[in-house]
Amino acid sequence: MLVVAMIIVIIFIAFNIIRVWHAFGSATTLNEAFPYIRNVITVFVAGVLIFIVLLVIYYRMVLTNISFRSESESQLRAAKMAAEDANHSKTQFLSTMSNELRTPLNHVLNSASLLQQTQLDDQQKKMVSVVHRGAVSLLSVINDSLDFFKIESGKLTLENNPLSLKDCIEEVRTLLLADSQHIAINYQIAPQVPALIVSDIVRLRQVLINLLGNAVQFTDTGILQLDVELLSEQANNLQLQFKIADAGDKENTTYTPPSLDEVMYTTHYTGLGLSIAARLVALMGGAVKIESTSGGSVFTFTIRAGKIMDTQVRTVTDTNGDKVDKELSRRIPLRILSADDNEMSQLILSSILRKMGYKCEAAKNGTEAVAKAVEEKYDLIFMDMFMPEMDGMEATKRIREFYLQSTRPVIIALTANALDDASKFKQAGINSFIVKPIKPKDIEQAIIEHCSNMPQVAE
């Protein structure tokens, strides 16, 4: 508006000057022309003054607007920094919580597993089994909680590998039936469904445990039926449907995952596990559907999976976490160092390696691990990430600096922080990482994957 007003003032000044100039031209004497000269000066001065006033007002408005925008941008930057700080604090808290909870759970789970392999009477076996199942249940809750935050923040990614669908379902079935003696879980895989597919076995297993586990939890007696069908096949892409059913009158609904507030502040029967399952299924390219019944619920979910190639058959993931090759040390002889400040963790890892025929030397912190790695030649180092004096990340960097471009030693990180970023490990020179609680099969697979073709120094 001010710009328009300033233009009008300029036009007004020009118009009056032209008008007075024509009048001045018609005068015959100076005395007759003097009034016109005075009018020209008056109009010009008045116009200039008005123009200056409008110009000042315009610039003040512009400066005020710039100041307001600058202040708004400053507030937005401050709010963004506060949000980033809050998110960093939350991530740091979750990392600490993950480490503090997973480390003792690692001790309980592996100690119970090792104890189950000793000579026990029936009562002792029952009690150890209760301890182990309780720890597994607690670990499941922790995993679900951490996964929920990872999904919300967009940090959860899928790791697709070849897997046996039948073995995956059978493992879930065995796990759930261990706690439910009055329920039968039957499953049927349609003939059109390939025996081997490419998907994320950890996440698929997690979805099945959550959905089947929910059905088991609220079913006293009866039979649960799991059916797997092939909906479509295009090139190497498969769309699979999983249906978990019991009896009842059906009313179709689509499951919408609850928000973080709903999960944290409600106590409905559909808890965090179902929300995690729905989000994981969405990541796998599908959706969860519920058919509510008077006697329970029927869950149907779809996922997209890859069709396995012939060259991938050998790499199918083994879902059994306890059975290992007792002769592995003969096929792949290794000199191994374990760096961990926790004596119980050292004992558990040593026991797992002993089952494969390996002996393991120990370092109590990062500084000692670096010193031993420099003095001795190790093929493999299991490196805990949280240690006093020097953490595992810094210790790994120093070991890599000493050995320069050598592929030896292979360094496997053992971390209780489920939120750790794999890229950070790679940048530090870590070959791979295992999240606690560790399973014997995880250790075995790490050795086979990273040490099979490496020239060993072990005698």
C-alpha positions as CSV (number, residue, x, y, z in Angstrom):
1,M,0.0,0.0,0.0
2,L,2.8,2.4,0.9
3,V,4.5,1.8,-2.5
4,V,1.2,2.7,-4.2
5,A,0.8,5.8,-2.1
6,M,4.3,6.9,-3.0
7,I,3.6,6.4,-6.7
8,I,0.4,8.5,-6.4
9,V,2.4,11.3,-4.7
10,I,5.0,11.3,-7.5
11,I,2.2,11.4,-10.1
12,F,0.5,14.3,-8.2
13,I,3.8,16.3,-8.1
14,A,4.4,15.7,-11.8
15,F,0.9,16.6,-12.7
16,N,0.9,19.9,-10.7
17,I,4.3,20.9,-12.0
18,I,3.1,20.4,-15.6
19,R,-0.1,22.3,-15.0
20,V,1.8,25.2,-13.3
21,W,4.4,25.2,-16.1
22,H,1.7,25.7,-18.7
23,A,0.2,28.5,-16.7
24,F,3.7,30.1,-16.3
25,G,4.2,29.9,-20.1
26,S,1.0,31.9,-20.7
27,A,2.1,34.8,-18.4
28,T,3.4,38.0,-20.2
29,T,5.4,39.6,-17.4
30,L,7.5,38.4,-14.4
31,N,4.9,39.8,-11.9
32,E,2.2,37.7,-13.6
33,A,4.5,34.6,-13.5
34,F,5.6,35.0,-9.8
35,P,2.4,33.4,-8.4
36,Y,3.0,30.4,-10.7
37,I,6.6,30.1,-9.5
38,R,5.5,30.1,-5.9
39,N,2.8,27.5,-6.6
40,V,5.4,25.3,-8.3
41,I,7.8,25.5,-5.3
42,T,5.0,24.9,-2.8
43,V,3.6,21.9,-4.7
44,F,7.1,20.5,-5.2
45,V,8.2,21.0,-1.5
46,A,4.8,19.5,-0.2
47,G,5.1,16.5,-2.5
48,V,8.7,15.9,-1.5
49,L,7.9,16.1,2.2
50,I,5.0,13.7,1.8
51,F,7.2,11.4,-0.2
52,I,9.9,11.5,2.5
53,V,7.3,10.8,5.2
54,L,5.9,7.8,3.3
55,L,9.4,6.6,2.5
56,V,10.4,6.7,6.2
57,I,7.2,4.9,7.1
58,Y,7.9,2.3,4.5
59,Y,11.4,1.6,5.6
60,R,10.3,1.4,9.2
61,M,7.7,-1.2,8.3
62,V,10.3,-3.1,6.3
63,L,12.8,-3.0,9.1
64,T,10.1,-4.1,11.6
65,N,9.1,-7.0,9.3
66,I,12.8,-8.0,9.0
67,S,13.2,-7.8,12.7
68,F,10.1,-9.9,13.3
69,R,11.2,-12.5,10.7
70,S,14.6,-12.6,12.3
71,E,13.1,-13.1,15.7
72,S,10.8,-15.8,14.4
73,E,13.7,-17.6,12.7
74,S,15.7,-17.3,16.0
75,Q,12.8,-18.8,17.9
76,L,12.4,-21.6,15.3
77,R,16.2,-22.3,15.5
78,A,16.0,-22.4,19.3
79,A,13.0,-24.7,19.2
80,K,14.7,-27.0,16.7
81,M,17.9,-27.1,18.8
82,A,15.7,-27.9,21.9
83,A,14.0,-30.7,20.0
84,E,17.3,-32.1,18.8
85,D,18.7,-31.9,22.4
86,A,15.6,-33.6,23.7
87,N,15.8,-36.3,21.0
88,H,19.5,-36.8,21.8
89,S,18.7,-37.0,25.5
90,K,16.0,-39.6,24.8
91,T,18.3,-41.6,22.6
92,Q,21.1,-41.4,25.2
93,F,18.7,-42.6,27.9
94,L,17.5,-45.5,25.7
95,S,21.1,-46.5,25.0
96,T,21.9,-46.5,28.7
97,M,18.7,-48.3,29.5
98,S,19.4,-50.9,26.8
99,N,22.9,-51.5,28.1
100,E,21.9,-51.6,31.8
101,L,19.1,-54.1,31.1
102,R,20.6,-56.3,28.4
103,T,23.9,-57.0,30.2
104,P,22.3,-58.7,33.3
105,L,19.7,-60.4,31.0
106,N,22.6,-61.8,29.0
107,H,24.0,-63.3,32.2
108,V,20.6,-64.8,33.2
109,L,19.7,-66.2,29.8
110,N,23.1,-67.8,29.0
111,S,23.6,-69.0,32.6
112,A,20.2,-70.7,32.5
113,S,21.0,-72.2,29.1
114,L,24.3,-73.6,30.3
115,L,22.7,-74.9,33.5
116,Q,20.1,-76.7,31.5
117,Q,22.8,-78.7,29.8
118,T,24.1,-80.1,33.1
119,Q,22.9,-83.0,35.2
120,L,19.7,-81.8,37.0
121,D,16.8,-83.5,38.6
122,D,13.2,-82.9,37.4
123,Q,12.4,-80.2,39.9
124,Q,15.7,-78.3,39.1
125,K,15.0,-78.6,35.4
126,K,11.6,-77.1,35.9
127,M,12.9,-74.2,38.0
128,V,15.7,-73.4,35.5
129,S,13.1,-73.5,32.7
130,V,11.0,-71.0,34.5
131,V,14.0,-68.7,35.0
132,H,14.9,-69.0,31.3
133,R,11.3,-68.4,30.0
134,G,10.9,-65.4,32.4
135,A,14.1,-63.8,31.1
136,V,13.0,-64.4,27.5
137,S,9.7,-62.7,28.2
138,L,11.4,-59.8,29.8
139,L,13.8,-59.5,26.9
140,S,10.8,-59.5,24.5
141,V,9.3,-56.6,26.3
142,I,12.6,-54.7,26.2
143,N,13.0,-55.4,22.5
144,D,9.5,-54.3,21.8
145,S,10.0,-51.0,23.7
146,L,13.2,-50.2,22.0
147,D,11.9,-51.2,18.6
148,F,8.9,-48.9,19.1
149,F,11.1,-45.9,19.5
150,K,13.3,-47.0,16.6
151,I,10.3,-47.2,14.3
152,E,8.9,-43.9,15.5
153,S,12.3,-42.2,14.8
154,G,12.7,-44.0,11.4
155,K,15.9,-45.7,12.5
156,L,14.7,-49.3,12.1
157,T,15.8,-51.0,8.9
158,L,15.2,-54.6,7.6
159,E,18.0,-57.1,7.1
160,N,16.7,-59.4,4.4
161,N,18.4,-62.8,4.1
162,P,17.4,-66.3,2.9
163,L,15.3,-68.2,5.5
164,S,13.3,-71.4,5.9
165,L,9.7,-70.3,6.5
166,K,8.8,-73.7,8.0
167,D,11.8,-73.6,10.5
168,C,10.8,-70.0,11.5
169,I,7.2,-71.0,12.2
170,E,8.2,-74.2,14.0
171,E,10.6,-72.3,16.3
172,V,7.9,-69.8,17.2
173,R,5.4,-72.6,17.8
174,T,7.8,-74.5,20.1
175,L,8.6,-71.3,22.1
176,L,4.9,-70.5,22.7
177,L,3.8,-74.0,23.5
178,A,6.5,-74.2,26.2
179,D,4.3,-72.0,28.4
180,S,0.9,-73.2,27.2
181,Q,0.2,-76.9,27.7
182,H,-3.6,-76.7,27.1
183,I,-3.4,-75.1,23.7
184,A,-2.5,-76.6,20.4
185,I,-0.9,-74.5,17.6
186,N,-1.4,-76.0,14.1
187,Y,0.0,-74.5,11.0
188,Q,-0.3,-75.2,7.3
189,I,1.8,-73.7,4.5
190,A,0.1,-73.8,1.1
191,P,2.0,-75.8,-1.6
192,Q,2.4,-72.7,-3.7
193,V,4.5,-71.0,-1.0
194,P,8.2,-71.6,-1.6
195,A,10.0,-73.4,1.2
196,L,12.8,-70.8,1.2
197,I,12.2,-67.0,0.9
198,V,14.2,-63.9,1.4
199,S,13.0,-61.7,4.3
200,D,14.1,-60.4,7.7
201,I,13.8,-63.5,9.9
202,V,14.2,-61.6,13.1
203,R,11.3,-59.3,12.3
204,L,9.1,-62.0,10.8
205,R,9.7,-64.1,13.9
206,Q,8.9,-61.1,16.1
207,V,5.6,-60.5,14.3
208,L,4.6,-64.1,14.7
209,I,5.5,-64.2,18.3
210,N,3.5,-61.1,19.1
211,L,0.4,-62.1,17.2
212,L,0.4,-65.8,18.1
213,G,1.5,-64.9,21.6
214,N,-1.5,-62.5,22.0
215,A,-3.8,-65.3,20.8
216,V,-2.2,-67.8,23.2
217,Q,-2.4,-65.3,26.1
218,F,-6.1,-64.9,25.9
219,T,-7.0,-68.5,25.0
220,D,-7.4,-70.9,27.9
221,T,-7.9,-74.0,25.9
222,G,-8.4,-74.9,22.2
223,I,-6.6,-74.9,18.9
224,L,-5.0,-72.0,17.1
225,Q,-4.5,-72.3,13.4
226,L,-1.9,-70.5,11.3
227,D,-2.3,-70.6,7.5
228,V,0.3,-69.2,5.1
229,E,-0.8,-68.6,1.5
230,L,0.8,-67.1,-1.6
231,L,-1.3,-64.1,-2.8
232,S,0.8,-63.1,-5.8
233,E,4.1,-63.7,-7.5
234,Q,5.9,-61.2,-9.8
235,A,9.4,-61.9,-11.0
236,N,11.4,-62.5,-7.8
237,N,8.8,-60.8,-5.5
238,L,6.3,-62.7,-3.4
239,Q,3.2,-61.5,-1.5
240,L,2.4,-63.8,1.4
241,Q,-0.6,-63.9,3.7
242,F,-0.5,-65.2,7.2
243,K,-3.8,-66.0,9.0
244,I,-4.0,-66.8,12.7
245,A,-7.6,-68.0,13.4
246,D,-9.9,-69.6,16.0
247,A,-13.7,-69.9,16.1
248,G,-16.2,-67.0,16.4
249,D,-18.5,-64.6,14.6
250,K,-16.4,-62.3,12.5
251,E,-16.6,-58.5,12.1
252,N,-13.9,-57.1,9.8
253,T,-11.8,-54.2,11.0
254,T,-8.4,-52.8,10.0
255,Y,-5.8,-52.5,12.7
256,T,-4.5,-49.0,13.2
257,P,-1.4,-48.8,15.4
258,P,-1.8,-46.7,18.5
259,S,0.3,-43.6,19.1
260,L,3.1,-43.4,21.6
261,D,0.8,-41.7,24.1
262,E,-1.8,-44.4,23.6
263,V,0.7,-47.2,24.2
264,M,2.2,-45.6,27.3
265,Y,-1.0,-44.5,29.0
266,T,-3.6,-47.1,28.1
267,T,-4.1,-50.6,29.5
268,H,-6.1,-52.3,26.8
269,Y,-5.5,-55.9,26.1
270,T,-3.9,-55.0,22.7
271,G,-0.6,-53.9,24.1
272,L,2.7,-52.8,22.7
273,G,3.4,-56.1,21.0
274,L,0.5,-55.6,18.6
275,S,1.6,-52.1,17.8
276,I,5.1,-53.3,17.1
277,A,3.8,-56.1,14.9
278,A,1.6,-53.7,12.8
279,R,4.5,-51.3,12.3
280,L,6.9,-54.1,11.4
281,V,4.4,-55.6,8.9
282,A,4.1,-52.1,7.3
283,L,7.9,-52.0,7.0
284,M,7.7,-55.4,5.2
285,G,5.3,-54.0,2.7
286,G,2.0,-55.3,4.2
287,A,-0.8,-54.6,6.7
288,V,-2.5,-56.2,9.7
289,K,-6.2,-56.9,9.7
290,I,-8.3,-58.0,12.7
291,E,-11.5,-59.9,12.4
292,S,-13.0,-59.5,15.9
293,T,-15.0,-62.4,17.2
294,S,-17.0,-63.2,20.3
295,G,-14.5,-65.8,21.4
296,G,-11.3,-64.1,20.3
297,S,-9.7,-62.5,17.3
298,V,-8.5,-63.5,13.9
299,F,-5.4,-61.8,12.7
300,T,-4.5,-61.6,9.1
301,F,-1.3,-59.9,7.8
302,T,0.6,-59.8,4.6
303,I,4.2,-59.2,3.8
304,R,6.3,-58.8,0.7
305,A,9.3,-61.3,0.4
306,G,11.9,-62.1,-2.1
307,K,12.1,-65.3,-4.1
308,I,15.2,-67.2,-3.3
309,M,17.8,-67.8,-6.0
310,D,19.7,-71.0,-6.4
311,T,23.0,-69.3,-5.3
312,Q,21.4,-68.3,-2.0
313,V,20.3,-71.7,-0.8
314,R,23.5,-72.3,1.1
315,T,23.1,-69.2,3.1
316,V,19.7,-69.9,4.6
317,T,19.5,-68.7,8.2
318,D,19.5,-71.4,10.9
319,T,17.0,-70.3,13.5
320,N,18.3,-72.6,16.3
321,G,20.2,-70.4,18.7
322,D,21.7,-73.1,20.9
323,K,23.1,-75.9,18.8
324,V,26.6,-75.3,17.5
325,D,29.4,-77.2,15.7
326,K,31.5,-78.8,18.4
327,E,34.3,-79.4,15.9
328,L,34.4,-75.8,14.6
329,S,37.8,-75.1,16.1
330,R,39.3,-77.9,14.1
331,R,37.9,-76.6,10.8
332,I,38.6,-72.9,11.7
333,P,41.5,-72.8,14.2
334,L,41.6,-69.4,15.9
335,R,43.4,-67.5,18.6
336,I,40.7,-65.5,20.4
337,L,40.8,-62.5,22.7
338,S,37.7,-61.4,24.7
339,A,37.7,-57.7,25.9
340,D,35.1,-57.1,28.6
341,D,35.2,-55.6,32.1
342,N,32.3,-57.8,33.3
343,E,33.5,-61.1,34.7
344,M,30.2,-62.8,34.2
345,S,30.1,-61.8,30.5
346,Q,33.6,-63.1,30.1
347,L,32.6,-66.4,31.7
348,I,29.5,-66.8,29.5
349,L,31.5,-66.1,26.3
350,S,34.2,-68.4,27.3
351,S,31.7,-71.2,27.9
352,I,30.1,-70.7,24.6
353,L,33.4,-70.7,22.8
354,R,34.5,-73.8,24.7
355,K,31.4,-75.7,23.3
356,M,33.0,-75.1,19.8
357,G,36.4,-76.2,21.0
358,Y,38.0,-72.8,21.4
359,K,40.1,-71.3,24.2
360,C,39.7,-67.6,24.9
361,E,42.1,-65.1,26.5
362,A,40.7,-62.2,28.4
363,A,41.3,-58.4,28.7
364,K,39.5,-56.4,31.5
365,N,39.3,-53.1,29.6
366,G,40.1,-51.4,26.4
367,T,43.6,-50.4,27.4
368,E,44.5,-53.9,28.2
369,A,42.9,-55.2,25.0
370,V,45.0,-52.8,22.9
371,A,48.2,-53.8,24.8
372,K,47.5,-57.5,24.3
373,A,46.5,-57.1,20.6
374,V,49.8,-55.3,20.0
375,E,52.0,-57.8,21.9
376,E,50.2,-60.9,20.6
377,K,48.7,-61.9,17.3
378,Y,45.1,-62.7,17.5
379,D,42.8,-63.9,14.8
380,L,39.6,-62.8,16.4
381,I,38.7,-60.2,19.1
382,F,35.3,-60.0,20.8
383,M,35.1,-56.4,21.9
384,D,32.6,-55.1,24.5
385,M,31.7,-51.5,23.7
386,F,31.2,-50.2,27.3
387,M,34.5,-50.6,29.3
388,P,36.4,-48.4,31.8
389,E,39.6,-46.5,30.9
390,M,39.0,-47.0,27.2
391,D,35.8,-48.1,25.5
392,G,35.6,-50.6,22.7
393,M,35.3,-48.1,19.9
394,E,38.5,-46.3,20.8
395,A,40.3,-49.6,21.5
396,T,39.3,-50.9,18.0
397,K,40.6,-47.7,16.3
398,R,44.0,-48.0,18.0
399,I,44.3,-51.7,17.1
400,R,43.5,-50.8,13.5
401,E,46.0,-48.0,13.5
402,F,48.7,-50.4,14.7
403,Y,47.9,-53.1,12.1
404,L,47.2,-50.6,9.3
405,Q,45.6,-52.3,6.3
406,S,45.8,-55.8,7.7
407,T,42.6,-57.8,7.8
408,R,43.7,-59.4,11.0
409,P,42.4,-59.4,13.7
410,V,38.7,-59.7,13.0
411,I,36.9,-57.6,15.6
412,I,33.3,-58.4,16.6
413,A,31.6,-55.9,18.8
414,L,29.5,-57.1,21.7
415,T,27.0,-54.4,22.6
416,A,24.0,-54.2,24.9
417,N,22.8,-51.1,23.1
418,A,20.2,-52.1,20.6
419,L,20.1,-48.6,19.2
420,D,23.8,-48.6,18.0
421,D,24.3,-47.5,14.5
422,A,26.1,-50.1,12.3
423,S,27.8,-47.4,10.3
424,K,29.7,-46.1,13.4
425,F,31.1,-49.6,13.9
426,K,32.2,-49.9,10.3
427,Q,34.0,-46.5,10.5
428,A,35.9,-47.6,13.6
429,G,37.1,-50.8,11.9
430,I,34.7,-53.2,13.5
431,N,33.8,-56.1,11.2
432,S,30.4,-56.9,12.7
433,F,28.5,-56.7,15.9
434,I,26.2,-58.9,18.1
435,V,23.6,-57.4,20.3
436,K,23.3,-58.9,23.8
437,P,22.0,-61.3,25.0
438,I,24.3,-63.2,22.8
439,K,23.4,-66.7,21.5
440,P,25.8,-69.5,20.7
441,K,24.6,-69.5,17.1
442,D,25.4,-65.8,16.8
443,I,29.0,-66.5,17.8
444,E,29.3,-69.4,15.5
445,Q,27.9,-67.6,12.5
446,A,30.2,-64.6,13.1
447,I,33.2,-67.0,13.2
448,I,32.1,-68.8,10.0
449,E,31.3,-65.5,8.1
450,H,34.4,-63.6,9.0
451,C,37.1,-66.1,9.7
452,S,36.6,-69.0,7.3
453,N,38.8,-67.7,4.5
454,M,41.3,-65.8,6.7
455,P,44.9,-67.1,7.2
456,Q,45.0,-68.1,10.8
457,V,47.9,-67.6,13.3
458,A,46.5,-70.0,15.8
459,E,48.7,-73.0,16.4
